[in-house]
Amino acid sequence: MTRICVAGGTGQVGREVVRQAVQLGHDVSVISRHPPGPGAGGAYDGADYYRADVTTGEGLAAALAGVAVVIDCLEGRSGRALKDFAAGGARLLDAAHHAGIRKAVLLSIINCDQVPLRFYRSKADKERIYAASALETVTVRATQFHSLLVQLFAAGATVGLIPVVKGARFQTMAPGEAASALLEAAVEGPSQELHRVRTVGGPEVNGMAELAETWKHHSGSRGRLIRLPLPGAAGKYLREGGNLVPEHRYGTETFAGWLAKR
């Protein structure tokens, strides 16, 4: 089996990558700035957790020792983590190269280079760094996760109004199925193409209002749907379906099915 290092292995998708990799019999090391202690929730038996930080390089060498492939599930949503997101990717790749690692797999977002929001721009910047790496790389571009819409709906429901962007559709997918796609890319054989992009999306395309009604049914919320315009490039991205890849459906777990498990 393969020794895999999961950077960001305590996050939403990273945890799933670790769980699935351990179940498949792989040796797993996990990079986290705040790794769970022994027996703590979120830690999986069979995985080795390392305190390491891609923004400084601290701890990377130990976490990467003996590793064959790195899976980068790191997130940078705000503050220093967002500012240093792409640079952290470069630092991780450099450390991996020095450790003799052959491949790196990156989790990214579908068409992130088409959205001028800072978070999406940081993803696109990191993609470019991976595409220039000396390592073999696979960038897995995924559609938005089911959990993103749950967060939006739940936040609005606290004031009784559930936001729905006019004209928006989503092809959301389960974080666990995105993790499966990352693992598949990690363990596949070497390719003659040094840098590749793989696109994965959820099994269904639904209007945002339909998804909101589904969430209300499962959550019991009595919030009222409020339809709002979203101006600018982000609104255009959603209205024109830049977040959709119906030709690249992956997995089977629908939004309703995912909610039913919770």
SULCORGI-V534438 format. One record per residue. N is the residue number from 1. RES is the residue in one small letter. D_CENTER is the distance of its C-alpha to the mean C-alpha in whole Angstrom. Layout:
N/RES/D_CENTER ; N/RES/D_CENTER
This chain:
1/m/24 ; 2/t/21 ; 3/r/21 ; 4/i/17 ; 5/c/16 ; 6/v/12 ; 7/a/11 ; 8/g/10 ; 9/g/11 ; 10/t/12 ; 11/g/9 ; 12/q/8 ; 13/v/6 ; 14/g/8 ; 15/r/11 ; 16/e/10 ; 17/v/10 ; 18/v/13 ; 19/r/15 ; 20/q/15 ; 21/a/16 ; 22/v/19 ; 23/q/20 ; 24/l/20 ; 25/g/22 ; 26/h/21 ; 27/d/21 ; 28/v/18 ; 29/s/18 ; 30/v/16 ; 31/i/15 ; 32/s/15 ; 33/r/17 ; 34/h/18 ; 35/p/19 ; 36/p/20 ; 37/g/24 ; 38/p/25 ; 39/g/25 ; 40/a/23 ; 41/g/21 ; 42/g/17 ; 43/a/19 ; 44/y/19 ; 45/d/23 ; 46/g/23 ; 47/a/20 ; 48/d/21 ; 49/y/20 ; 50/y/20 ; 51/r/21 ; 52/a/19 ; 53/d/18 ; 54/v/17 ; 55/t/19 ; 56/t/22 ; 57/g/22 ; 58/e/23 ; 59/g/23 ; 60/l/21 ; 61/a/24 ; 62/a/24 ; 63/a/21 ; 64/l/21 ; 65/a/24 ; 66/g/25 ; 67/v/21 ; 68/a/21 ; 69/v/17 ; 70/v/14 ; 71/i/11 ; 72/d/9 ; 73/c/6 ; 74/l/8 ; 75/e/8 ; 76/g/11 ; 77/r/12 ; 78/s/16 ; 79/g/19 ; 80/r/19 ; 81/a/15 ; 82/l/15 ; 83/k/18 ; 84/d/17 ; 85/f/14 ; 86/a/15 ; 87/a/18 ; 88/g/16 ; 89/g/14 ; 90/a/18 ; 91/r/19 ; 92/l/17 ; 93/l/18 ; 94/d/21 ; 95/a/21 ; 96/a/20 ; 97/h/23 ; 98/h/25 ; 99/a/25 ; 100/g/25 ; 101/i/22 ; 102/r/22 ; 103/k/18 ; 104/a/15 ; 105/v/11 ; 106/l/9 ; 107/l/5 ; 108/s/6 ; 109/i/7 ; 110/i/11 ; 111/n/14 ; 112/c/12 ; 113/d/16 ; 114/q/18 ; 115/v/17 ; 116/p/19 ; 117/l/17 ; 118/r/16 ; 119/f/13 ; 120/y/12 ; 121/r/15 ; 122/s/13 ; 123/k/10 ; 124/a/13 ; 125/d/15 ; 126/k/13 ; 127/e/13 ; 128/r/17 ; 129/i/17 ; 130/y/15 ; 131/a/18 ; 132/a/21 ; 133/s/20 ; 134/a/23 ; 135/l/21 ; 136/e/20 ; 137/t/16 ; 138/v/14 ; 139/t/11 ; 140/v/9 ; 141/r/8 ; 142/a/7 ; 143/t/9 ; 144/q/9 ; 145/f/8 ; 146/h/12 ; 147/s/11 ; 148/l/11 ; 149/l/15 ; 150/v/16 ; 151/q/15 ; 152/l/17 ; 153/f/20 ; 154/a/21 ; 155/a/21 ; 156/g/24 ; 157/a/25 ; 158/t/26 ; 159/v/29 ; 160/g/29 ; 161/l/28 ; 162/i/25 ; 163/p/23 ; 164/v/23 ; 165/v/23 ; 166/k/26 ; 167/g/25 ; 168/a/21 ; 169/r/19 ; 170/f/16 ; 171/q/15 ; 172/t/12 ; 173/m/11 ; 174/a/10 ; 175/p/7 ; 176/g/10 ; 177/e/10 ; 178/a/7 ; 179/a/8 ; 180/s/11 ; 181/a/11 ; 182/l/9 ; 183/l/12 ; 184/e/15 ; 185/a/14 ; 186/a/15 ; 187/v/18 ; 188/e/19 ; 189/g/23 ; 190/p/23 ; 191/s/23 ; 192/q/26 ; 193/e/23 ; 194/l/22 ; 195/h/19 ; 196/r/17 ; 197/v/14 ; 198/r/13 ; 199/t/12 ; 200/v/11 ; 201/g/12 ; 202/g/13 ; 203/p/17 ; 204/e/19 ; 205/v/19 ; 206/n/20 ; 207/g/22 ; 208/m/21 ; 209/a/24 ; 210/e/24 ; 211/l/21 ; 212/a/22 ; 213/e/25 ; 214/t/23 ; 215/w/22 ; 216/k/25 ; 217/h/27 ; 218/h/24 ; 219/s/24 ; 220/g/28 ; 221/s/27 ; 222/r/30 ; 223/g/29 ; 224/r/30 ; 225/l/28 ; 226/i/28 ; 227/r/28 ; 228/l/27 ; 229/p/27 ; 230/l/24 ; 231/p/26 ; 232/g/25 ; 233/a/22 ; 234/a/19 ; 235/g/22 ; 236/k/23 ; 237/y/19 ; 238/l/19 ; 239/r/23 ; 240/e/23 ; 241/g/20 ; 242/g/17 ; 243/n/14 ; 244/l/16 ; 245/v/16 ; 246/p/19 ; 247/e/20 ; 248/h/17 ; 249/r/16 ; 250/y/14 ; 251/g/15 ; 252/t/18 ; 253/e/16 ; 254/t/17 ; 255/f/17 ; 256/a/20 ; 257/g/20 ; 258/w/17 ; 259/l/19 ; 260/a/22 ; 261/k/20 ; 262/r/20
